[in-house]
Amino acid sequence: MVLKTFGWSFAITALGLVAAVFYGGWQAFGIVAILSIMEISLSFDNAVVNAGILKKMNAFWQKIFLTIGILIAVFGMRLVFPVVIVAISAKIGPIEAVDLALSDKDQYQQLVTDAHPSIAAFGGMFLLMIFLDFIFEDRDIKWLAWLERPLAKLGKIDMLSACIALIILAVTAMTFATNAHQHGGAHVDKAQTVLISGVLGLITYMIVGGLSGYFENKLEEEEEAEHEAEEEAKRTGKPVSAVAMAGKAAFFMFLYLEVLDASFSFDGVIGAFAITNDIVLMALGLGVGAMYVRSLTVYLVRQGTLDDYVYLEHGAHYAIGALAVILLITIQYEINEFITGLVGVVLIGWSFWSSVRRNKRLELEEGAAAEA
């Protein structure tokens, strides 16, 4: 079962790691491995959400999601999107960006380094919003209850996430303004860039969130209409309208999944810039990770074990929050890329271990209740 589900992912992993060794030696091997782990850990909650929706779809639409969807996810978001980010921030053409990445790494590295404040501010704000919206939402299951319970109460204040994110952005930009006065005004443009890029990151998150919310509401409307059509079909004996409605609902499910997948893969792409500026290694690592996320989605659907490890989604979002902070810090200070990559792994591992302990405790409590 595992080999059948993850076979393609194992094969792509082997090819990706071998390509990394030939491209940049064992250091490149390590970076690709860390990028893959980061993509998997950041996107685990994406796999959980995907699986929860995918299991409602028929075999045809599941196949569409796992074929056309993987092309969009791997080649669109993980391969093309990093080139677009570099091209826009460095103000060069996409073809020139790829050519520089392959033929003139020094110049490419300089362009990306110069563009790093805008990339980090944009991505840091986007990731920060994902994290803040998660921790301010009141959830039935709480991992770090001592922290999440009071934050959920604060989350009842409208627009709190956006306000906190903007305050953090303002403090970051003001820090650079202060540094500018200390260094003769050399960082004035950087402070302005950080502020503008951060606001654009916030706007992007709101647009993606708005689209996701639209498709989610549309999906609920279609499911309700489908249920009514089925009831009508039972009374009239004409099931045709119900079948048509099911197809329409499945189509909106597919669109909703693609918007969600794009938003979750965006944080992986942005996060990758905190680990490496090499677009080839980025593409290899994120591509490998994306394959595992798809395989994991299928595995969760087939096994029906979405609720077994309830804290994993929490761990993934805390990893996103940590990555957002790291990105904002790297605007001014350099942080070792291996530390950046391992933060997410540690948080995911911790949440998995907590989930296992919770499951064992519940089993013991159920056993004791049965004996009593």
TILUMKOL-353732 format. One record per residue (C-alpha): residue number from 0; x, y, z; residue in three letters. Coordinates in nm, 4 decimals, decimal comma. Layout:
BEGIN
<NUM <X Y Z> "Ala">,
...
This chain:
BEGIN
<0 <0,0000 0,0000 0,0000> "Met">,
<1 <0,2754 0,2449 0,0988> "Val">,
<2 <0,4901 0,1598 -0,2028> "Leu">,
<3 <0,1925 0,1879 -0,4376> "Lys">,
<4 <0,0938 0,5275 -0,2992> "Thr">,
<5 <0,4419 0,6771 -0,2574> "Phe">,
<6 <0,6220 0,4954 -0,5401> "Gly">,
<7 <0,6386 0,7947 -0,7724> "Trp">,
<8 <0,7476 1,0184 -0,4844> "Ser">,
<9 <1,0341 0,7822 -0,3972> "Phe">,
<10 <1,1436 0,7774 -0,7616> "Ala">,
<11 <1,1299 1,1577 -0,7953> "Ile">,
<12 <1,3220 1,1915 -0,4666> "Thr">,
<13 <1,6037 0,9703 -0,5934> "Ala">,
<14 <1,6233 1,1590 -0,9237> "Leu">,
<15 <1,6114 1,4969 -0,7497> "Gly">,
<16 <1,8875 1,4146 -0,4997> "Leu">,
<17 <2,1126 1,2652 -0,7677> "Val">,
<18 <2,0583 1,5745 -0,9840> "Ala">,
<19 <2,1475 1,7935 -0,6836> "Ala">,
<20 <2,4783 1,6096 -0,6304> "Val">,
<21 <2,5717 1,6505 -0,9962> "Phe">,
<22 <2,4657 2,0153 -0,9898> "Tyr">,
<23 <2,6350 2,1350 -0,6705> "Gly">,
<24 <2,7877 1,8478 -0,4749> "Gly">,
<25 <2,6921 1,7261 -0,1288> "Trp">,
<26 <2,6071 2,0745 -0,0034> "Gln">,
<27 <2,3426 2,0970 -0,2756> "Ala">,
<28 <2,2259 1,7487 -0,1737> "Phe">,
<29 <2,1696 1,8719 0,1828> "Gly">,
<30 <1,9866 2,1876 0,0722> "Ile">,
<31 <1,7505 1,9926 -0,1565> "Val">,
<32 <1,6808 1,7439 0,1243> "Ala">,
<33 <1,5997 2,0260 0,3704> "Ile">,
<34 <1,3813 2,2055 0,1136> "Leu">,
<35 <1,1900 1,8822 0,0532> "Ser">,
<36 <1,1342 1,8293 0,4255> "Ile">,
<37 <1,0321 2,1924 0,4686> "Met">,
<38 <0,7814 2,1705 0,1830> "Glu">,
<39 <0,6304 1,8520 0,3263> "Ile">,
<40 <0,6104 1,9909 0,6805> "Ser">,
<41 <0,4679 2,3267 0,5701> "Leu">,
<42 <0,2160 2,1586 0,3398> "Ser">,
<43 <0,1022 1,8771 0,5670> "Phe">,
<44 <-0,2043 2,0740 0,6685> "Asp">,
<45 <-0,2649 2,1304 0,2980> "Asn">,
<46 <-0,2668 1,7528 0,2471> "Ala">,
<47 <-0,5124 1,7138 0,5353> "Val">,
<48 <-0,7470 1,9784 0,3916> "Val">,
<49 <-0,7129 1,8325 0,0415> "Asn">,
<50 <-0,7921 1,4830 0,1658> "Ala">,
<51 <-1,0978 1,6019 0,3559> "Gly">,
<52 <-1,2425 1,7530 0,0367> "Ile">,
<53 <-1,1059 1,4950 -0,2060> "Leu">,
<54 <-1,2841 1,2056 -0,0342> "Lys">,
<55 <-1,6186 1,3711 -0,1190> "Lys">,
<56 <-1,5368 1,3692 -0,4912> "Met">,
<57 <-1,6011 1,0824 -0,7299> "Asn">,
<58 <-1,3195 0,8832 -0,8936> "Ala">,
<59 <-1,3183 1,1005 -1,2080> "Phe">,
<60 <-1,2613 1,4299 -1,0249> "Trp">,
<61 <-1,0104 1,2712 -0,7897> "Gln">,
<62 <-0,8112 1,1666 -1,0956> "Lys">,
<63 <-0,8400 1,5183 -1,2419> "Ile">,
<64 <-0,7058 1,6676 -0,9190> "Phe">,
<65 <-0,4162 1,4228 -0,9012> "Leu">,
<66 <-0,3145 1,4682 -1,2681> "Thr">,
<67 <-0,3964 1,8203 -1,3878> "Ile">,
<68 <-0,3695 1,9412 -1,0292> "Gly">,
<69 <-0,0157 1,8054 -0,9891> "Ile">,
<70 <0,0906 1,9821 -1,3098> "Leu">,
<71 <-0,0393 2,3115 -1,1729> "Ile">,
<72 <0,1133 2,2519 -0,8292> "Ala">,
<73 <0,4577 2,1240 -0,9290> "Val">,
<74 <0,5304 2,2989 -1,2578> "Phe">,
<75 <0,3222 2,6101 -1,2040> "Gly">,
<76 <0,3750 2,7081 -0,8418> "Met">,
<77 <0,7026 2,5330 -0,7543> "Arg">,
<78 <0,8984 2,5804 -1,0798> "Leu">,
<79 <0,7594 2,8849 -1,2631> "Val">,
<80 <0,6607 3,0975 -0,9652> "Phe">,
<81 <1,0125 3,1299 -0,8129> "Pro">,
<82 <1,1374 3,2580 -1,1491> "Val">,
<83 <0,8563 3,5137 -1,1584> "Val">,
<84 <0,9392 3,6319 -0,8045> "Ile">,
<85 <1,3037 3,6846 -0,8917> "Val">,
<86 <1,2198 3,8482 -1,2247> "Ala">,
<87 <0,9772 4,0969 -1,0682> "Ile">,
<88 <1,1884 4,1830 -0,7641> "Ser">,
<89 <1,5133 4,2100 -0,9624> "Ala">,
<90 <1,3338 4,3833 -1,2548> "Lys">,
<91 <1,4616 4,1444 -1,5200> "Ile">,
<92 <1,2871 3,9153 -1,7678> "Gly">,
<93 <1,1958 3,5565 -1,6695> "Pro">,
<94 <1,4183 3,4093 -1,9414> "Ile">,
<95 <1,7069 3,6300 -1,8276> "Glu">,
<96 <1,6474 3,5192 -1,4669> "Ala">,
<97 <1,6695 3,1512 -1,5654> "Val">,
<98 <1,9747 3,2176 -1,7828> "Asp">,
<99 <2,1518 3,3970 -1,4989> "Leu">,
<100 <2,0642 3,1175 -1,2547> "Ala">,
<101 <2,2297 2,8642 -1,4850> "Leu">,
<102 <2,5163 3,0581 -1,6442> "Ser">,
<103 <2,6152 3,3471 -1,4148> "Asp">,
<104 <2,5454 3,2443 -1,0565> "Lys">,
<105 <2,7459 3,5314 -0,9072> "Asp">,
<106 <2,5418 3,7999 -1,0806> "Gln">,
<107 <2,2193 3,6110 -1,0146> "Tyr">,
<108 <2,3136 3,5767 -0,6473> "Gln">,
<109 <2,3783 3,9513 -0,6302> "Gln">,
<110 <2,0421 4,0313 -0,7907> "Leu">,
<111 <1,8579 3,8050 -0,5474> "Val">,
<112 <2,0555 3,9431 -0,2514> "Thr">,
<113 <1,9661 4,2981 -0,3536> "Asp">,
<114 <1,6008 4,1941 -0,3879> "Ala">,
<115 <1,5968 3,9957 -0,0626> "His">,
<116 <1,4460 4,2725 0,1588> "Pro">,
<117 <1,1395 4,2983 -0,0655> "Ser">,
<118 <1,1081 3,9192 -0,1020> "Ile">,
<119 <1,1449 3,8632 0,2730> "Ala">,
<120 <0,9003 4,1409 0,3673> "Ala">,
<121 <0,6428 4,0236 0,1133> "Phe">,
<122 <0,6723 3,6580 0,2118> "Gly">,
<123 <0,7071 3,7256 0,5830> "Gly">,
<124 <0,3797 3,9177 0,5921> "Met">,
<125 <0,1983 3,6550 0,3853> "Phe">,
<126 <0,3129 3,3739 0,6162> "Leu">,
<127 <0,2495 3,5809 0,9268> "Leu">,
<128 <-0,1140 3,6310 0,8262> "Met">,
<129 <-0,1605 3,2560 0,7781> "Ile">,
<130 <-0,0216 3,1949 1,1261> "Phe">,
<131 <-0,2151 3,4755 1,2979> "Leu">,
<132 <-0,5480 3,3770 1,1446> "Asp">,
<133 <-0,4897 3,0214 1,2660> "Phe">,
<134 <-0,3979 3,0983 1,6277> "Ile">,
<135 <-0,6757 3,3571 1,6709> "Phe">,
<136 <-0,9442 3,1090 1,5636> "Glu">,
<137 <-1,1304 2,9231 1,8379> "Asp">,
<138 <-1,0835 2,5491 1,7822> "Arg">,
<139 <-1,2322 2,2501 1,9611> "Asp">,
<140 <-0,8919 2,0794 1,9722> "Ile">,
<141 <-0,6086 2,2813 2,1242> "Lys">,
<142 <-0,2448 2,1717 2,1262> "Trp">,
<143 <-0,0794 2,4327 2,3529> "Leu">,
<144 <-0,3990 2,5127 2,5424> "Ala">,
<145 <-0,2323 2,7604 2,7816> "Trp">,
<146 <-0,1466 2,9760 2,4793> "Leu">,
<147 <-0,4242 2,8996 2,2314> "Glu">,
<148 <-0,7167 2,9497 2,4715> "Arg">,
<149 <-0,6479 3,3204 2,5512> "Pro">,
<150 <-0,5479 3,3887 2,1893> "Leu">,
<151 <-0,8802 3,2447 2,0699> "Ala">,
<152 <-1,0623 3,4913 2,2986> "Lys">,
<153 <-0,8588 3,7793 2,1556> "Leu">,
<154 <-0,9413 3,6529 1,8063> "Gly">,
<155 <-1,3028 3,7640 1,8506> "Lys">,
<156 <-1,1808 4,1200 1,7822> "Ile">,
<157 <-1,2406 4,1982 1,4144> "Asp">,
<158 <-0,9353 4,2454 1,1914> "Met">,
<159 <-0,6959 4,1721 1,4785> "Leu">,
<160 <-0,4640 3,9632 1,2605> "Ser">,
<161 <-0,4262 4,2389 1,0021> "Ala">,
<162 <-0,3694 4,5029 1,2723> "Cys">,
<163 <-0,0955 4,3017 1,4442> "Ile">,
<164 <0,0689 4,2195 1,1117> "Ala">,
<165 <0,0719 4,5880 1,0113> "Leu">,
<166 <0,2166 4,6871 1,3495> "Ile">,
<167 <0,4955 4,4320 1,3072> "Ile">,
<168 <0,5578 4,5609 0,9545> "Leu">,
<169 <0,5679 4,9227 1,0750> "Ala">,
<170 <0,8152 4,8345 1,3508> "Val">,
<171 <1,0323 4,6519 1,0974> "Thr">,
<172 <1,0285 4,9457 0,8562> "Ala">,
<173 <1,0971 5,1957 1,1378> "Met">,
<174 <1,3927 4,9847 1,2471> "Thr">,
<175 <1,5441 5,0264 0,9029> "Phe">,
<176 <1,4670 5,3994 0,9113> "Ala">,
<177 <1,6583 5,4210 1,2404> "Thr">,
<178 <1,9471 5,2290 1,0904> "Asn">,
<179 <1,9394 5,4674 0,7945> "Ala">,
<180 <2,0072 5,7668 1,0196> "His">,
<181 <2,2836 5,5737 1,1928> "Gln">,
<182 <2,4514 5,4873 0,8623> "His">,
<183 <2,4126 5,8159 0,6786> "Gly">,
<184 <2,0827 5,7374 0,5057> "Gly">,
<185 <2,2075 5,4293 0,3200> "Ala">,
<186 <1,9042 5,2236 0,4191> "His">,
<187 <1,6242 5,4737 0,3537> "Val">,
<188 <1,5267 5,3036 0,0276> "Asp">,
<189 <1,5405 4,9634 0,1958> "Lys">,
<190 <1,2982 5,0781 0,4675> "Ala">,
<191 <1,0572 5,2065 0,2058> "Gln">,
<192 <1,0916 4,8827 0,0078> "Thr">,
<193 <1,0202 4,6741 0,3168> "Val">,
<194 <0,7060 4,8734 0,3937> "Leu">,
<195 <0,5670 4,8586 0,0390> "Ile">,
<196 <0,6516 4,4917 -0,0114> "Ser">,
<197 <0,4999 4,3969 0,3237> "Gly">,
<198 <0,1740 4,5741 0,2391> "Val">,
<199 <0,1661 4,3923 -0,0960> "Leu">,
<200 <0,2140 4,0629 0,0878> "Gly">,
<201 <-0,0810 4,1443 0,3113> "Leu">,
<202 <-0,2953 4,2365 0,0092> "Ile">,
<203 <-0,2002 3,9127 -0,1660> "Thr">,
<204 <-0,3026 3,7094 0,1376> "Tyr">,
<205 <-0,6384 3,8870 0,1522> "Met">,
<206 <-0,7011 3,8235 -0,2178> "Ile">,
<207 <-0,6146 3,4540 -0,1886> "Val">,
<208 <-0,8228 3,4252 0,1294> "Gly">,
<209 <-1,1123 3,6003 -0,0401> "Gly">,
<210 <-1,1017 3,3634 -0,3374> "Leu">,
<211 <-1,0811 3,0602 -0,1115> "Ser">,
<212 <-1,3761 3,1873 0,0915> "Gly">,
<213 <-1,5755 3,2493 -0,2265> "Tyr">,
<214 <-1,5194 2,8955 -0,3547> "Phe">,
<215 <-1,5915 2,7510 -0,0116> "Glu">,
<216 <-1,9259 2,9339 0,0076> "Asn">,
<217 <-2,0033 2,8363 -0,3498> "Lys">,
<218 <-1,9256 2,4752 -0,2644> "Leu">,
<219 <-2,1631 2,4822 0,0335> "Glu">,
<220 <-2,4363 2,6301 -0,1870> "Glu">,
<221 <-2,3837 2,3619 -0,4498> "Glu">,
<222 <-2,3878 2,0833 -0,1917> "Glu">,
<223 <-2,7131 2,2171 -0,0484> "Glu">,
<224 <-2,8640 2,2437 -0,3972> "Ala">,
<225 <-2,7420 1,8929 -0,4761> "Glu">,
<226 <-2,9101 1,7560 -0,1645> "His">,
<227 <-3,2373 1,9286 -0,2602> "Glu">,
<228 <-3,2083 1,7906 -0,6147> "Ala">,
<229 <-3,1586 1,4392 -0,4797> "Glu">,
<230 <-3,4668 1,4727 -0,2617> "Glu">,
<231 <-3,6623 1,5974 -0,5624> "Glu">,
<232 <-3,5311 1,3063 -0,7705> "Ala">,
<233 <-3,6568 1,0579 -0,5112> "Lys">,
<234 <-4,0048 1,2065 -0,5320> "Arg">,
<235 <-4,0204 1,2335 -0,9122> "Thr">,
<236 <-3,8041 0,9361 -1,0078> "Gly">,
<237 <-3,5834 1,1542 -1,2317> "Lys">,
<238 <-3,2206 1,1427 -1,1096> "Pro">,
<239 <-3,0750 1,3368 -1,4046> "Val">,
<240 <-3,0763 1,6783 -1,2379> "Ser">,
<241 <-2,9040 1,5342 -0,9304> "Ala">,
<242 <-2,6208 1,3935 -1,1413> "Val">,
<243 <-2,5722 1,7271 -1,3187> "Ala">,
<244 <-2,5650 1,9105 -0,9883> "Met">,
<245 <-2,3101 1,6669 -0,8478> "Ala">,
<246 <-2,0830 1,7398 -1,1436> "Gly">,
<247 <-2,1161 2,1145 -1,0889> "Lys">,
<248 <-2,0418 2,0769 -0,7178> "Ala">,
<249 <-1,7369 1,8635 -0,7965> "Ala">,
<250 <-1,6122 2,1312 -1,0380> "Phe">,
<251 <-1,6279 2,3953 -0,7656> "Phe">,
<252 <-1,4562 2,1519 -0,5304> "Met">,
<253 <-1,1750 2,1253 -0,7831> "Phe">,
<254 <-1,1457 2,5042 -0,8178> "Leu">,
<255 <-1,1498 2,5448 -0,4402> "Tyr">,
<256 <-0,8776 2,2827 -0,4013> "Leu">,
<257 <-0,6577 2,4553 -0,6582> "Glu">,
<258 <-0,6918 2,7935 -0,4851> "Val">,
<259 <-0,6094 2,6337 -0,1505> "Leu">,
<260 <-0,3162 2,4441 -0,2976> "Asp">,
<261 <-0,1802 2,7589 -0,4594> "Ala">,
<262 <-0,1996 2,9516 -0,1325> "Ser">,
<263 <-0,0282 2,6766 0,0657> "Phe">,
<264 <0,2406 2,6177 -0,1967> "Ser">,
<265 <0,3044 2,9926 -0,2012> "Phe">,
<266 <0,4333 2,9817 0,1557> "Asp">,
<267 <0,6683 2,6965 0,0605> "Gly">,
<268 <0,8056 2,8929 -0,2346> "Val">,
<269 <0,8517 3,2082 -0,0285> "Ile">,
<270 <1,0002 3,0098 0,2583> "Gly">,
<271 <1,2522 2,8520 0,0240> "Ala">,
<272 <1,4162 3,1923 -0,0238> "Phe">,
<273 <1,5058 3,1831 0,3452> "Ala">,
<274 <1,7087 2,8675 0,2794> "Ile">,
<275 <1,8657 2,9224 -0,0629> "Thr">,
<276 <1,8745 3,1741 -0,3468> "Asn">,
<277 <1,9667 2,9057 -0,6013> "Asp">,
<278 <1,6609 2,8641 -0,8222> "Ile">,
<279 <1,7686 2,5203 -0,9467> "Val">,
<280 <1,7994 2,3780 -0,5947> "Leu">,
<281 <1,4740 2,5489 -0,5037> "Met">,
<282 <1,2924 2,3850 -0,7938> "Ala">,
<283 <1,4364 2,0405 -0,7129> "Leu">,
<284 <1,3565 2,0578 -0,3416> "Gly">,
<285 <1,0062 2,2021 -0,3751> "Leu">,
<286 <0,9219 1,9648 -0,6610> "Gly">,
<287 <1,0179 1,6612 -0,4519> "Val">,
<288 <0,8218 1,7956 -0,1546> "Gly">,
<289 <0,5147 1,8648 -0,3685> "Ala">,
<290 <0,5097 1,5039 -0,4905> "Met">,
<291 <0,5056 1,3786 -0,1312> "Tyr">,
<292 <0,2230 1,6155 -0,0412> "Val">,
<293 <0,0105 1,4726 -0,3245> "Arg">,
<294 <0,0985 1,1155 -0,2286> "Ser">,
<295 <0,0180 1,1942 0,1338> "Leu">,
<296 <-0,3199 1,3335 0,0297> "Thr">,
<297 <-0,4028 1,0069 -0,1491> "Val">,
<298 <-0,2748 0,8041 0,1462> "Tyr">,
<299 <-0,4911 0,9947 0,3943> "Leu">,
<300 <-0,7985 0,9472 0,1753> "Val">,
<301 <-0,7400 0,5742 0,1286> "Arg">,
<302 <-0,6521 0,5062 0,4911> "Gln">,
<303 <-0,9221 0,7292 0,6387> "Gly">,
<304 <-0,6888 0,8402 0,9194> "Thr">,
<305 <-0,7296 1,2185 0,9006> "Leu">,
<306 <-0,8171 1,2483 1,2676> "Asp">,
<307 <-0,5490 1,0187 1,4105> "Asp">,
<308 <-0,2839 1,2862 1,4694> "Tyr">,
<309 <-0,4859 1,5919 1,5627> "Val">,
<310 <-0,1988 1,8264 1,6529> "Tyr">,
<311 <-0,0113 1,8038 1,3215> "Leu">,
<312 <-0,2059 2,0929 1,1723> "Glu">,
<313 <-0,1131 2,3028 1,4746> "His">,
<314 <0,2540 2,2108 1,4381> "Gly">,
<315 <0,2497 2,3043 1,0700> "Ala">,
<316 <0,1026 2,6473 1,1429> "His">,
<317 <0,3503 2,7159 1,4227> "Tyr">,
<318 <0,6236 2,6277 1,1722> "Ala">,
<319 <0,4743 2,8809 0,9321> "Ile">,
<320 <0,4757 3,1443 1,2079> "Gly">,
<321 <0,8383 3,0692 1,2937> "Ala">,
<322 <0,9336 3,0930 0,9267> "Leu">,
<323 <0,7575 3,4293 0,8959> "Ala">,
<324 <0,9586 3,5692 1,1874> "Val">,
<325 <1,2817 3,4264 1,0458> "Ile">,
<326 <1,2154 3,5851 0,7069> "Leu">,
<327 <1,1591 3,9260 0,8629> "Leu">,
<328 <1,4756 3,8903 1,0716> "Ile">,
<329 <1,6812 3,7948 0,7641> "Thr">,
<330 <1,6065 4,1357 0,6154> "Ile">,
<331 <1,8684 4,2723 0,8523> "Gln">,
<332 <2,0545 3,9710 0,9937> "Tyr">,
<333 <2,1809 3,6501 0,8383> "Glu">,
<334 <2,0454 3,3226 0,9802> "Ile">,
<335 <2,1993 2,9842 0,8999> "Asn">,
<336 <1,9843 2,8112 0,6380> "Glu">,
<337 <2,0027 2,4730 0,8111> "Phe">,
<338 <1,8599 2,6224 1,1316> "Ile">,
<339 <1,5787 2,7734 0,9278> "Thr">,
<340 <1,4940 2,4416 0,7681> "Gly">,
<341 <1,5122 2,2406 1,0894> "Leu">,
<342 <1,2780 2,4684 1,2863> "Val">,
<343 <0,9797 2,3374 1,0913> "Gly">,
<344 <1,0914 1,9764 1,1265> "Val">,
<345 <1,1238 2,0113 1,5050> "Val">,
<346 <0,7786 2,1688 1,5411> "Leu">,
<347 <0,6131 1,9059 1,3206> "Ile">,
<348 <0,7918 1,6279 1,5106> "Gly">,
<349 <0,6826 1,7762 1,8435> "Trp">,
<350 <0,3190 1,7998 1,7323> "Ser">,
<351 <0,3291 1,4407 1,6006> "Phe">,
<352 <0,4717 1,3151 1,9306> "Trp">,
<353 <0,2043 1,5088 2,1207> "Ser">,
<354 <-0,0635 1,3499 1,9009> "Ser">,
<355 <0,0691 1,0008 1,9708> "Val">,
<356 <0,0729 1,0686 2,3463> "Arg">,
<357 <-0,2843 1,2008 2,3283> "Arg">,
<358 <-0,4014 0,8890 2,1437> "Asn">,
<359 <-0,2397 0,6605 2,4022> "Lys">,
<360 <-0,3940 0,8577 2,6884> "Arg">,
<361 <-0,7405 0,8334 2,5313> "Leu">,
<362 <-0,6970 0,4588 2,4806> "Glu">,
<363 <-0,6057 0,4147 2,8481> "Leu">,
<364 <-0,9017 0,6257 2,9588> "Glu">,
<365 <-1,1389 0,4271 2,7372> "Glu">,
<366 <-0,9946 0,1002 2,8696> "Gly">,
<367 <-1,0365 0,2148 3,2304> "Ala">,
<368 <-1,3947 0,3270 3,1613> "Ala">,
<369 <-1,4764 -0,0089 3,0010> "Ala">,
<370 <-1,3401 -0,1995 3,3015> "Glu">,
<371 <-1,5375 0,0169 3,5425> "Ala">,
